[in-house]
Amino acid sequence: MEETTSSSSEKENMKIKKKEALGWMEWLRGWMYLAQEMLFQRIMASHLHNPLPLPPINDLTCIVTGSTSGIGREIARQLAQAGAHVVMAVRNRKAAQELIQKWQNEWSGMGLPLNIEVMELDLLSLESVVRFAEAWNARLGPLHVLINNAGIFSIEESQKFSKDGNEAHMQVNHLAPALLSLLLLPSLIRGSPSRIVNLNSVMHYVGFVDPEDMNIVSEKRKYTSLVGYASSKLAQVMFSSVLHKRLPAESGICVLCVSPGIVQTNVARDLSKIVQAAYHLIPYFVFSPQEGSRSALFASTDPQVPEYCELLKSDEWPVCAFISQDCRPTNPSEEAHNIKTCYEVWEKTLEMVGLPLDVVERLLEGEEIKCRYGVSEE
């Protein structure tokens, strides 16, 4: 009898044993997907025009983070040229102002002056995120599209942490955009129907998130820049899926993740010389920033996107909308469908950014929420 009880107990322990990494089949499928994306993305997106034609968007106000280079720069420029009011949320205000002047000069005589402005935002500082959100919300105006574009991939570098104590990839690619999205909900509600568009990556297919070790500081997993980056991108999909579910249909706010594809951006500056040489040898396979911007522009402006998001919500689909580099809906990774982990990532993220678990509900009710990273009042 004791042996039977002991055996049952062991089986129960095996059942509840925590997953500590991707299974080798999941890992293999993830890398196969990445290889397919690299080799065939241009063929898969051959039906798209470059640049992507945009519908009339003169009535839209869009915030684009990290918009002084790469994909973000293309997104901001094209949205502004299509008539939108664009806010460049960046660390380097001077570089952004110089870009705006350049774009205005190039656009001169082709229509009304571009409606672009600059606001300072440093995603390595959660206090900066709170300050930005408070400044924007204080305008009491609408926000129609928030594009969380800014991201980092510090390839081959040692592990780094923000001044808030978070692993740099996790903070810039997930925690700070998550905090920004939540704090801007009042403005997104005023702009309803509105959208939160997160620039994600096919690298999330090989990512794994341990909610108890999101900064990858325990000895369970060895840190590499690839592990940090892929984990942060998967965390973003998981968090976005829960936010998508927590926002009721009547809020009119869509939450999407998009993959720009494999793109030649400033990330290449951090690559080894060998990999940089490979980038230059295979230009056919790698997208330009303009090509890489198409999925985000599509997700931000296409009139059928809200209908698709609501369809997923009504069908109780486990993940949020995910738009591929060819501007077609696709399925995120198998691990992104792990509902239990998604909610654990949601709760841990809110804890790490200093917000209550019922933040969405309270903001939807019009309550003012204070974040612990806000500027302290003396």
Phi, psi and chi 1 to 4 in degrees:
 res  aa     phi    psi   chi1   chi2   chi3   chi4
   1 MET       -  -43.6 -174.9   70.8  176.2      -
   2 GLU   -63.8  -38.6  -72.1 -179.1    4.3      -
   3 GLU   -63.1  -40.9  -74.2 -175.8   14.1      -
   4 THR   -63.2  -44.2  -55.3      -      -      -
   5 THR   -62.5  -44.1  -54.7      -      -      -
   6 SER   -62.3  -41.9  175.1      -      -      -
   7 SER   -63.4  -42.0  177.1      -      -      -
   8 SER   -63.2  -40.6  -60.6      -      -      -
   9 SER   -63.4  -41.2  177.1      -      -      -
  10 GLU   -63.5  -39.7  -73.8  175.6    7.3      -
  11 LYS   -64.1  -40.9  -72.9  179.4 -179.4  177.7
  12 GLU   -62.9  -41.2  -76.8  -60.6  -47.7      -
  13 ASN   -63.0  -37.8  -72.3  -23.8      -      -
  14 MET   -66.1  -37.7  -72.5  175.8   67.5      -
  15 LYS   -64.6  -40.4  -77.6 -177.8 -176.8  177.7
  16 ILE   -94.7    6.2   61.6  173.4      -      -
  17 LYS   -60.1  131.1 -172.6  177.2  179.1 -178.4
  18 LYS   -72.6  136.5 -167.5  167.5  177.1  -71.9
  19 LYS   -71.2  128.9 -174.8  174.2 -178.9  179.0
  20 GLU  -112.3   -4.7  -64.9 -176.4   -7.8      -
  21 ALA  -169.8  168.7      -      -      -      -
  22 LEU   -66.0  144.2  -71.0 -178.6      -      -
  23 GLY   -67.3  157.2      -      -      -      -
  24 TRP   -64.5  -30.0   72.9  -90.7      -      -
  25 MET   -69.1  -41.3  -77.9  -63.3  -67.2      -
  26 GLU   -62.5  -43.5  -68.5  174.8  -73.9      -
  27 TRP   -61.3  -44.7 -179.4   85.9      -      -
  28 LEU   -65.6  -43.9 -177.7   60.0      -      -
  29 ARG   -63.2  -37.0  -81.8 -165.7  -68.4  -93.3
  30 GLY   -61.7  -46.9      -      -      -      -
  31 TRP   -68.8  -32.4  -79.4  107.0      -      -
  32 MET   -66.1  -38.1  -72.5  177.2   65.4      -
  33 TYR   -64.5  -41.1 -172.6   92.2      -      -
  34 LEU   -62.4  -42.4  -78.9  171.0      -      -
  35 ALA   -63.8  -41.5      -      -      -      -
  36 GLN   -62.1  -42.7  173.7 -174.0  -47.0      -
  37 GLU   -61.7  -43.8 -173.2   88.6   -4.0      -
  38 MET   -62.8  -44.2  178.2   74.0  168.0      -
  39 LEU   -81.0  -32.0  -65.9  172.6      -      -
  40 PHE  -118.9    4.5  -58.3  111.3      -      -
  41 GLN   -60.3  -37.3   65.2  174.8    7.4      -
  42 ARG   -67.8  -36.7 -167.5  168.2  -69.2  -77.7
  43 ILE   -68.8  -43.6  -64.4  171.9      -      -
  44 MET   -63.3  -29.8  -67.3  164.6   64.1      -
  45 ALA  -102.1   15.2      -      -      -      -
  46 SER   -66.0  -18.0   59.6      -      -      -
  47 HIS   -79.9   -9.9   63.3  -73.6      -      -
  48 LEU   -88.9  144.6  -62.9  176.1      -      -
  49 HIS   -81.4  155.5  -68.0  -74.8      -      -
  50 ASN  -134.7  111.6 -173.4   41.5      -      -
  51 PRO   -74.1  163.6   28.7  -36.2      -      -
  52 LEU   -74.2  125.2 -173.8   76.5      -      -
  53 PRO   -64.2  136.1  -17.6   30.4      -      -
  54 LEU  -111.2  147.0  -60.3 -179.2      -      -
  55 PRO   -72.0  170.0   28.6  -35.7      -      -
  56 PRO   -60.3  124.9  -22.1   33.4      -      -
  57 ILE  -133.4   31.6   53.3  173.7      -      -
  58 ASN   -62.1  -21.5  -62.3   64.8      -      -
  59 ASP   -97.5    7.9   56.3  -15.5      -      -
  60 LEU   -97.6  140.9  -67.9 -170.9      -      -
  61 THR  -112.7  124.6  -66.2      -      -      -
  62 CYS  -126.4  134.1  -49.1      -      -      -
  63 ILE  -103.7  128.3  -68.2  175.8      -      -
  64 VAL  -123.2  115.7 -173.4      -      -      -
  65 THR   -83.1  151.0   67.6      -      -      -
  66 GLY    58.3   50.4      -      -      -      -
  67 SER  -106.9   24.4   41.8      -      -      -
  68 THR   -99.2   -5.0   53.6      -      -      -
  69 SER  -154.4  166.7   64.2      -      -      -
  70 GLY    57.5 -140.1      -      -      -      -
  71 ILE   -63.2  -42.5  -62.7  169.1      -      -
  72 GLY   -60.2  -38.6      -      -      -      -
  73 ARG   -61.8  -44.1  173.0  174.3  170.8  168.6
  74 GLU   -65.6  -40.9  -77.1  -62.6  -39.2      -
  75 ILE   -61.2  -49.2  -67.8  171.0      -      -
  76 ALA   -61.4  -45.7      -      -      -      -
  77 ARG   -62.6  -47.1 -179.9 -177.8   64.2   81.4
  78 GLN   -69.6  -37.5  -68.6 -178.6   60.8      -
  79 LEU   -63.0  -43.4  -72.9  173.8      -      -
  80 ALA   -65.0  -42.7      -      -      -      -
  81 GLN   -67.9  -22.4  -69.9  178.7   -7.7      -
  82 ALA   -85.9   -2.5      -      -      -      -
  83 GLY   111.1   -3.7      -      -      -      -
  84 ALA   -75.8  156.3      -      -      -      -
  85 HIS   -85.3  115.0  168.6 -149.4      -      -
  86 VAL  -111.5  132.3  175.6      -      -      -
  87 VAL  -110.6  116.9  179.8      -      -      -
  88 MET   -87.4  108.7  -61.9  175.1   70.8      -
  89 ALA   -95.7  103.4      -      -      -      -
  90 VAL  -140.3  162.9  -61.7      -      -      -
  91 ARG   -78.9  -41.4  -78.7 -172.3  -58.0  169.9
  92 ASN   -99.1   92.9 -169.2  -24.7      -      -
  93 ARG   -64.8  -37.0  -68.5  172.5   60.1   97.3
  94 LYS   -63.4  -45.0 -178.7 -177.6  177.5 -175.8
  95 ALA   -61.7  -38.7      -      -      -      -
  96 ALA   -66.6  -42.0      -      -      -      -
  97 GLN   -64.0  -39.2  -66.8  -70.2    2.2      -
  98 GLU   -64.8  -38.3  -70.4  173.3   -6.3      -
  99 LEU   -63.9  -44.2  -97.2 -178.3      -      -
 100 ILE   -60.6  -43.9  -68.8  173.5      -      -
 101 GLN   -60.8  -42.2 -171.9   58.7   54.6      -
 102 LYS   -61.8  -46.8  177.2  176.6  178.4  -73.0
 103 TRP   -64.4  -39.8  -68.1  -19.3      -      -
 104 GLN   -62.3  -41.5  -65.2  -73.2   16.7      -
 105 ASN   -64.0  -42.7  -67.4  -21.7      -      -
 106 GLU   -67.8  -30.1  -66.4  172.1  -11.4      -
 107 TRP   -87.6  -13.2 -170.3 -109.6      -      -
 108 SER   -53.1  127.9  179.6      -      -      -
 109 GLY    88.4   -5.9      -      -      -      -
 110 MET  -101.4   -3.9  -60.5  175.9   67.8      -
 111 GLY   160.3 -166.6      -      -      -      -
 112 LEU   -64.4  151.5  -66.2  173.0      -      -
 113 PRO   -54.9  144.6  -24.7   34.2      -      -
 114 LEU   -64.6  140.3  -57.2  179.1      -      -
 115 ASN   -97.9   81.7 -173.0    4.8      -      -
 116 ILE  -127.6  142.3  -41.1 -179.6      -      -
 117 GLU  -137.6  169.1   62.4  174.4  -59.3      -
 118 VAL  -122.0  136.5  179.7      -      -      -
 119 MET  -132.9  143.2  -69.9 -179.5   67.5      -
 120 GLU   -79.7  134.6 -173.1  173.1  -18.3      -
 121 LEU  -152.1  124.2  174.0   64.8      -      -
 122 ASP  -119.6  108.4 -179.6    3.1      -      -
 123 LEU   -72.0  -11.6  -62.7 -177.2      -      -
 124 LEU   -80.7    0.2  -82.6  168.8      -      -
 125 SER  -130.3  112.9  165.0      -      -      -
 126 LEU   -67.2  -27.3  -65.5  179.3      -      -
 127 GLU   -64.3  -38.5 -177.8 -180.0  -42.5      -
 128 SER   -63.8  -37.8  174.2      -      -      -
 129 VAL   -62.9  -45.8  174.3      -      -      -
 130 VAL   -63.0  -43.1  174.6      -      -      -
 131 ARG   -61.6  -42.6 -165.7  161.5   50.8 -120.9
 132 PHE   -62.0  -49.0  177.4   95.6      -      -
 133 ALA   -62.1  -41.2      -      -      -      -
 134 GLU   -64.6  -40.2  -72.1  177.8  -14.0      -
 135 ALA   -65.1  -41.5      -      -      -      -
 136 TRP   -70.8  -46.2  179.4  -98.1      -      -
 137 ASN   -62.1  -29.8  -72.4  -27.7      -      -
 138 ALA   -64.4  -20.5      -      -      -      -
 139 ARG   -71.0  -19.8  -61.2 -174.4 -178.1 -167.9
 140 LEU    58.2   29.0  -60.1  178.6      -      -
 141 GLY  -105.7  173.6      -      -      -      -
 142 PRO   -83.0  152.4   31.5  -35.1      -      -
 143 LEU  -125.0  123.2  173.8   59.7      -      -
 144 HIS   -97.5  -34.5  -57.1  100.3      -      -
 145 VAL  -140.8  124.7 -173.8      -      -      -
 146 LEU  -108.0  118.3  168.7   61.7      -      -
 147 ILE  -109.8  104.6  -57.1  176.7      -      -
 148 ASN   -83.5   85.3  -72.9  -48.4      -      -
 149 ASN   -95.1  -37.1  161.7   77.2      -      -
 150 ALA   -57.4  138.3      -      -      -      -
 151 GLY  -163.7  165.3      -      -      -      -
 152 ILE  -132.7  152.1   59.5  169.8      -      -
 153 PHE  -142.8   91.1 -170.9   -0.1      -      -
 154 SER   -83.9   75.4  -57.3      -      -      -
 155 ILE   -63.1  135.0  -61.3  176.1      -      -
 156 GLU    63.1   18.1  -62.7 -176.9  -10.7      -
 157 GLU  -102.7  158.2  -70.5 -170.7   11.7      -
 158 SER   -71.9  164.4   58.0      -      -      -
 159 GLN   -64.6  132.0 -169.8  171.4   22.3      -
 160 LYS  -125.4  155.3  -65.6  179.8  179.8  177.5
 161 PHE  -128.0  149.1  -65.7   86.5      -      -
 162 SER   -76.8  171.3   70.3      -      -      -
 163 LYS   -69.3  -13.5   69.5  176.0 -174.1  178.8
 164 ASP   -84.8   -3.7  -57.9  -54.2      -      -
 165 GLY    91.2   10.0      -      -      -      -
 166 ASN  -102.1  148.0  -60.3  -51.4      -      -
 167 GLU   -56.6  135.7 -167.8  -85.9  -36.4      -
 168 ALA   -58.9  -45.4      -      -      -      -
 169 HIS   -60.3  -45.4  -69.2   99.1      -      -
 170 MET   -63.3  -39.2 -171.6   59.3   70.2      -
 171 GLN   -71.3  -50.5  173.0  144.7  -25.1      -
 172 VAL   -70.3  -39.7  173.8      -      -      -
 173 ASN   -87.9  -20.8  -61.3  -17.6      -      -
 174 HIS  -131.8  -59.6  167.5   55.0      -      -
 175 LEU   -61.4  -49.7  -64.1  173.6      -      -
 176 ALA   -64.8  -46.1      -      -      -      -
 177 PRO   -61.5  -35.9  -24.4   34.6      -      -
 178 ALA   -64.1  -45.4      -      -      -      -
 179 LEU   -62.0  -44.7  177.2   59.8      -      -
 180 LEU   -60.6  -44.8 -177.0   64.4      -      -
 181 SER   -60.2  -43.9  -60.8      -      -      -
 182 LEU   -68.7  -44.4  -67.2  171.1      -      -
 183 LEU   -68.6  -23.6  -65.6 -179.0      -      -
 184 LEU   -91.1    3.9  -71.4  177.5      -      -
 185 LEU   -55.1  -40.1  -78.2  178.6      -      -
 186 PRO   -57.4  -40.0  -27.1   36.5      -      -
 187 SER   -73.9  -34.7  -66.8      -      -      -
 188 LEU   -67.7  -34.0  -73.2  160.5      -      -
 189 ILE   -65.6  -41.4  -68.1  168.1      -      -
 190 ARG   -64.9  -27.6  -76.2 -168.0  -72.3  -89.9
 191 GLY   -93.5    3.5      -      -      -      -
 192 SER   -54.9  135.5  176.5      -      -      -
 193 PRO   -73.3  133.8   26.9  -33.6      -      -
 194 SER  -137.7  172.4   52.9      -      -      -
 195 ARG  -141.5  144.9  -46.8  179.0 -168.0 -166.4
 196 ILE  -112.1  116.5  -61.4  171.7      -      -
 197 VAL  -114.4  117.3  179.0      -      -      -
 198 ASN  -104.5  120.4  -64.1  -49.3      -      -
 199 LEU   -73.1  110.2  -92.5  -73.2      -      -
 200 ASN  -105.5 -152.8 -156.8 -101.6      -      -
 201 SER  -159.7  148.9  168.8      -      -      -
 202 VAL   -63.9  -16.7  -69.8      -      -      -
 203 MET   -64.0  -18.0  -68.0  -61.4  -66.3      -
 204 HIS   -65.6  -18.5   90.6  -89.3      -      -
 205 TYR   -66.0  -21.0  -76.9   90.5      -      -
 206 VAL  -110.6   16.3  -66.6      -      -      -
 207 GLY   -91.4  158.2      -      -      -      -
 208 PHE  -146.1  136.7  178.5   80.5      -      -
 209 VAL  -120.3  126.4 -177.9      -      -      -
 210 ASP  -102.5  107.3 -179.6   -7.0      -      -
 211 PRO   -57.4  -23.3  -23.1   34.7      -      -
 212 GLU   -87.0   -5.3  -64.3  176.4    6.7      -
 213 ASP  -147.4   55.1 -175.1   30.8      -      -
 214 MET   -68.9  -22.4  -73.1 -177.8   54.8      -
 215 ASN   -90.0    2.0  -74.9  -39.7      -      -
 216 ILE    52.7   57.9  -42.6  175.5      -      -
 217 VAL  -114.2  -11.3  -68.1      -      -      -
 218 SER   -80.5  178.6   73.0      -      -      -
 219 GLU   -94.1    9.0  -64.5 -178.9   -2.6      -
 220 LYS   -66.6  -39.1  -63.6  178.3 -173.0  175.6
 221 ARG  -130.4  140.1  -71.8 -172.1  -65.8  162.9
 222 LYS   -79.5  131.5 -179.6 -177.4  176.9 -177.6
 223 TYR   -77.0  133.7  173.7   85.0      -      -
 224 THR  -137.8  161.4   65.2      -      -      -
 225 SER   -60.9  -33.7   54.6      -      -      -
 226 LEU   -65.1  -43.4  174.1   61.9      -      -
 227 VAL   -62.6  -44.3  167.4      -      -      -
 228 GLY   -61.8  -45.2      -      -      -      -
 229 TYR   -68.0  -50.9  179.8   76.7      -      -
 230 ALA   -62.0  -38.9      -      -      -      -
 231 SER   -63.7  -42.8  -61.5      -      -      -
 232 SER   -65.5  -36.8   68.1      -      -      -
 233 LYS   -72.3  -36.0  -72.2  -58.8 -175.5 -179.6
 234 LEU   -67.9  -40.8  176.6   58.7      -      -
 235 ALA   -58.6  -38.2      -      -      -      -
 236 GLN   -63.9  -42.4 -175.4 -178.5   59.9      -
 237 VAL   -63.6  -44.6  178.0      -      -      -
 238 MET   -62.8  -46.1  -70.6  178.2  154.5      -
 239 PHE   -63.4  -43.5 -177.8   89.6      -      -
 240 SER   -62.0  -35.5  -60.4      -      -      -
 241 SER   -66.0  -39.3  -65.6      -      -      -
 242 VAL   -71.5  -41.5  178.0      -      -      -
 243 LEU   -60.7  -40.9  178.7   57.4      -      -
 244 HIS   -55.9  -40.5  160.2   76.7      -      -
 245 LYS   -76.1  -34.1  -66.2  172.1 -171.7  171.6
 246 ARG   -74.7  -22.4  -61.6  -65.6  -78.2  -95.4
 247 LEU   -85.8  116.3  -70.9  168.1      -      -
 248 PRO   -67.3  156.9   24.5  -32.7      -      -
 249 ALA   -56.2  -36.8      -      -      -      -
 250 GLU   -68.6  -14.7   53.9  -91.8   24.8      -
 251 SER   -69.0  -26.9   72.8      -      -      -
 252 GLY    72.3   18.3      -      -      -      -
 253 ILE  -107.3  122.6  -56.5  173.2      -      -
 254 CYS   -96.7  144.6  -60.4      -      -      -
 255 VAL  -122.4  123.7 -177.3      -      -      -
 256 LEU  -133.8  153.6  -51.7   92.0      -      -
 257 CYS  -116.2  144.3  -71.5      -      -      -
 258 VAL  -132.5  148.4  -57.0      -      -      -
 259 SER  -106.4  125.4  167.7      -      -      -
 260 PRO   -80.5   -9.5   30.5  -34.5      -      -
 261 GLY    93.5 -168.7      -      -      -      -
 262 ILE   -88.6  113.0  -48.7  -66.0      -      -
 263 VAL  -123.0  141.8 -176.3      -      -      -
 264 GLN   -81.0  101.2  172.8   69.2   41.4      -
 265 THR  -129.5 -169.3   66.7      -      -      -
 266 ASN   -65.8  -12.0  -79.3   -9.8      -      -
 267 VAL   -56.8  -32.2  164.1      -      -      -
 268 ALA   -60.9  -22.6      -      -      -      -
 269 ARG   -63.8  -27.8  -65.6  177.0  -50.1 -177.2
 270 ASP   -91.6   -3.0  -57.9  -38.2      -      -
 271 LEU   -79.1  159.6  -61.8  172.4      -      -
 272 SER   -65.8  160.3   66.4      -      -      -
 273 LYS   -61.5  -33.4  -69.0 -178.4  179.0  179.3
 274 ILE   -65.7  -45.8  -65.8  175.3      -      -
 275 VAL   -68.9  -37.1 -179.9      -      -      -
 276 GLN   -60.1  -41.1  -76.5 -168.1   49.9      -
 277 ALA   -63.0  -39.1      -      -      -      -
 278 ALA   -63.5  -39.1      -      -      -      -
 279 TYR   -57.7  -42.2 -104.6   72.6      -      -
 280 HIS   -74.9  -23.0  -66.6  -58.0      -      -
 281 LEU   -82.5  -18.4  -72.5  172.7      -      -
 282 ILE  -123.0   51.0   51.0  174.0      -      -
 283 PRO   -62.2  -25.6   24.7  -35.4      -      -
 284 TYR   -63.9  -36.6  176.3   79.3      -      -
 285 PHE   -82.0  -30.1  -62.2  105.2      -      -
 286 VAL   -94.2  134.2  179.9      -      -      -
 287 PHE   -74.2  151.0  -80.5  169.8      -      -
 288 SER   -78.3  162.6   67.6      -      -      -
 289 PRO   -55.6  -36.4  -30.0   37.4      -      -
 290 GLN   -63.9  -42.9 -173.9  176.8   74.5      -
 291 GLU   -67.2  -38.5  -69.4  168.9  -40.4      -
 292 GLY   -68.8  -18.1      -      -      -      -
 293 SER   -81.1  -12.5   70.1      -      -      -
 294 ARG   -63.6  -42.4  -67.7  179.2  -63.0 -165.9
 295 SER   -64.6  -39.0   57.0      -      -      -
 296 ALA   -69.0  -40.4      -      -      -      -
 297 LEU   -64.8  -40.4  -70.7  167.7      -      -
 298 PHE   -61.8  -49.1  171.5   83.8      -      -
 299 ALA   -62.9  -28.8      -      -      -      -
 300 SER   -83.1  -23.3  -58.7      -      -      -
 301 THR  -127.8  -21.3   62.8      -      -      -
 302 ASP   -64.8  130.4 -171.1   87.5      -      -
 303 PRO   -68.1  -17.5   20.7  -31.3      -      -
 304 GLN   -89.5   -8.7  -67.6 -175.5  -38.5      -
 305 VAL   -60.8  -46.3  164.6      -      -      -
 306 PRO   -59.3  -38.0  -25.6   36.0      -      -
 307 GLU   -63.3  -40.9 -176.7 -179.0  -19.8      -
 308 TYR   -65.3  -42.6  173.9   63.7      -      -
 309 CYS   -62.0  -41.5  -69.9      -      -      -
 310 GLU   -68.5  -32.6  -73.7  -48.7  -53.4      -
 311 LEU   -63.5  -43.2  179.0   63.7      -      -
 312 LEU   -62.1  -39.9  -66.4 -178.9      -      -
 313 LYS   -67.4  -43.8 -169.6  171.5  -69.6 -171.7
 314 SER   -67.7  -29.8   61.9      -      -      -
 315 ASP   -84.9    0.6  -73.4  -11.5      -      -
 316 GLU    54.9   42.0  -62.7 -175.5   -5.3      -
 317 TRP   -64.8  137.8 -166.7 -114.4      -      -
 318 PRO   -69.9  -17.4   23.2  -33.1      -      -
 319 VAL  -125.3  162.4  -67.5      -      -      -
 320 CYS   -75.8  173.1   66.4      -      -      -
 321 ALA   -62.2  136.5      -      -      -      -
 322 PHE  -130.3  116.9 -165.3   98.2      -      -
 323 ILE  -102.5  127.5  -54.2  -62.2      -      -
 324 SER   -80.1  173.5 -174.8      -      -      -
 325 GLN   -63.6  -15.8   42.8   78.3   20.6      -
 326 ASP   -95.6   13.7   58.0    2.7      -      -
 327 CYS    64.5   30.8  -63.6      -      -      -
 328 ARG  -121.0  148.2  -69.0  175.2  173.6  139.7
 329 PRO   -63.6  142.3  -18.7   30.5      -      -
 330 THR  -143.3  173.4 -169.0      -      -      -
 331 ASN   -98.7  130.2 -132.7   -8.4      -      -
 332 PRO   -69.2 -177.1   20.8  -28.6      -      -
 333 SER   -62.1  164.5   70.2      -      -      -
 334 GLU   -59.5  -42.6  -66.8  176.7   49.5      -
 335 GLU   -64.5  -29.4 -172.2   62.6   17.2      -
 336 ALA   -65.4  -19.0      -      -      -      -
 337 HIS   -88.0    1.8  -72.6   71.7      -      -
 338 ASN   -76.8   93.1 -172.7  -32.0      -      -
 339 ILE   -60.4  -41.4  -63.1  174.1      -      -
 340 LYS   -59.3  -47.1 -179.8  176.1 -179.7  -67.5
 341 THR   -66.8  -35.7  -55.8      -      -      -
 342 CYS   -57.3  -45.6  -74.1      -      -      -
 343 TYR   -71.0  -32.3  -82.5   95.6      -      -
 344 GLU   -67.2  -39.4  -70.8  174.2  -11.3      -
 345 VAL   -65.2  -40.7  167.3      -      -      -
 346 TRP   -57.0  -52.0  167.4  -92.5      -      -
 347 GLU   -65.2  -42.1  -67.4  179.3    2.4      -
 348 LYS   -67.5  -37.0 -172.3   62.2  177.8  179.4
 349 THR   -62.1  -46.0  -62.1      -      -      -
 350 LEU   -61.8  -38.8  -66.9 -179.8      -      -
 351 GLU   -63.4  -42.8  176.4 -170.8  -36.8      -
 352 MET   -70.6  -28.9  -67.5  172.1   76.8      -
 353 VAL   -97.1    0.3  -59.4      -      -      -
 354 GLY    78.5   39.1      -      -      -      -
 355 LEU  -123.6  151.7  -70.1  174.1      -      -
 356 PRO   -73.0  157.8   26.0  -34.1      -      -
 357 LEU   -64.7  -26.0  -68.4  177.8      -      -
 358 ASP   -99.4   27.9   58.5   -9.5      -      -
 359 VAL   -59.3  -40.7   59.5      -      -      -
 360 VAL   -64.2  -48.8  172.4      -      -      -
 361 GLU   -61.3  -41.3  -68.1   73.9   18.2      -
 362 ARG   -69.6  -37.7  -70.3  166.2   63.5  178.5
 363 LEU   -68.5  -37.4  -74.2  170.4      -      -
 364 LEU   -64.9  -28.5  -70.9  174.2      -      -
 365 GLU   -82.7   -0.8  -69.2  171.6    2.4      -
 366 GLY    89.9    8.6      -      -      -      -
 367 GLU   -77.4  144.0 -173.9  176.8  -23.9      -
 368 GLU   -85.8  126.0 -173.6  176.1  -17.4      -
 369 ILE  -109.1  133.0  -61.1  -66.2      -      -
 370 LYS  -101.6  133.4  -69.7  -67.9 -176.7 -176.2
 371 CYS   -99.6  143.6  169.4      -      -      -
 372 ARG   -67.9  -13.1   74.9  164.3  179.1  -96.6
 373 TYR   -92.7    6.7  -71.7   98.8      -      -
 374 GLY   -68.9  161.9      -      -      -      -
 375 VAL   -66.8  124.1 -179.4      -      -      -
 376 SER   -70.7  139.4   58.3      -      -      -
 377 GLU   -93.5  131.6  -62.9  179.8    3.8      -
 378 GLU   -98.0      -  -63.2 -177.6    0.7      -
